[in-house]
Amino acid sequence: MTLYGTKTGASLKIRWALVLLYCAYLFFLSSMPGSDTPPPFPHFDKIIHFGLYAVLGALMLNALLLQAPGMGAGSRIAIAALICALYGVTDEIHQHFVPTRKMDVLDMLANALGSAFGAFAAQRFARRKAK
């Protein structure tokens, strides 16, 4: 029986669906025009980027846990973080074309750091849960 015909296969599909839905949510957020409301403090948006992409990194790692169970933890974290960081770059490029939004290299950095943190945290959680 193939992986996709098993309970694990259904769970894998759900995990990837969550990744794709969350990416669509991020795309939707970045498609909205910027606000004129000043942030509570400088670089507040970097914290938001970090948090949003930490969730994406955790979701990606969670999908990779079932997709590639034999992969080492470090490789899985690196791949999840890299894929999410690259998505963050494309998201920032997309914002360049949205009225009142702009592409920001520091947002890209916050996206990448959040992705890595989320993937690392999810791997730690999965390892603790397995014990």
Buried (B, 14 or more C-beta within 10 A) or exposed (E): EEEEEEEEBEBBBEBBEBBEEBBEEBEEEBEEEEEEEEEEEEEEBBBBBBEBBBBBBBBBBBBBBBBEEEBEBEEBBBBBBBBBBBBBBEBBEBBEEBEEBEBBEEBBBBBBBBBBBBBBBBBEEBEEEEE
